[in-house]
Amino acid sequence: MPSVGYSFKEITMREIVLDTETTGLSAASGDRITEIGCVEIIDKRITNNTYHVYLNPEREVSREAEEISGLTLDFLKQFKAFKDEYLGFLDFIGSSRLVIHNAPFDIGFLNYEFSLVGANLIQYDTVVDTLAMAKAKYPGSPATLDALCRKFSVNNSMRLKHGALIDAELLAEVYVNMSVEVRQNTLFGSSKPQDVNRPQTYQIPDREFTASEDELVAHRENLKKIKDPIWNML
């Protein structure tokens, strides 16, 4: 499996927001992935590029998991198993950084599936865990996906059940909001106390022109000269 790490010295930053649904809560007990949803983010902008697949887990879905996702084994039997789909998944994520809410859960299941097909495992230190990020940024506040949607006024009314693609789309919006806040506070500080109950959103204007190839080459060379750049903190 390709590395999912990311170098902040690159011109374009591609990140993949990812969510999974499973047959249960424990990959160690043999539970399997039933659904994968991914959303592409480039330079903290959500694109229309997504990846979504249902998977035949080749085992029963627990009652608890079925209540959460609404997925049953009868429904999932019509789809391919992970071993027949994982190359397409790897092709989509490429070498991009993964963004996951409660990353140890999803990475644990993905690595279990990869171990069954002999693929390389994902390293935890190359993944952004938005649950840990939210707990550090908003200590004492609820850090569930629903709570963060409320905080940033992200419409989650369609989330009647947990769905991998729906949850990845919601998390992408939440993550962009949190990332912009981190960038604003890190680079410029906070001029006045923030109202933690008021959603903080910022509009980043589009570029009005495209950089030439010569400018991009010169920019890459200049970036190599900067020691400990501030964007490594973000």
C-alpha positions, 0 to 999 in steps of 0.5 A: 500500500502506498504511504498516506503521509504528506509533505507540507512543502508540496504546492497542492495539499490533497487530503481524503476524509474517510469513514467506514461502517462495519459488522461490529465493534471489534476487528480483533474478533473478526468483524469486517468492513461493510461500507467505505466512503471517501471525500477529496479535499484539495488545499482545504477545499472540498471537491466533487471527487468521492469514493463509495463502495458497499462490501460483502463482509462474508459474515453476519452483521451484528444487531447493534451495527445493523441498527446504526447503519441499517445495513444487513447481510442480505443487502450486502451479499450482492456486492464484492468482498474487500479483497476484490475492491481494495485496489480501487480504494488504494488507487483513490486515496493514493499518497494523500493524508487521511482524515478520520473521526476516531481514527483508531477504529477505522484504521484498525478495521482497514489494517485488519482487511489489508492484513487478510489480502497481504497489503501494507498497513496504514501508519497511525502517524500519517492520519489526522484524527478529527476526534482528537483534534476537536477534543484538544481545540474545544476541551470539555465540549462534545466532540461527536460528529453530530455535535461538531455539525451543530457547532459549525452549522453543518446541515446533518438532517439527512443523517437518519442512519450512519452511512460512510459517504454521508458521514465523510461528507459531513466530516469534510465540512467540519474539518475544513471549518476546524482547519481554518480556525487553526490557521487563523489563530496560529498565524494571526492570533485571536484579537478577542475572546471567541464565543465557543457557542457561535460557529466561526467560519471564514471565506477564503477568496478564490485566486483570480489568476493561475501561476505560470510553470516558471513561478511554480518551479521558483516557488518550490525552490524557495520553499526548500530554503525555509527552515521549520516553516510555520505551516508545519504547525497546522 
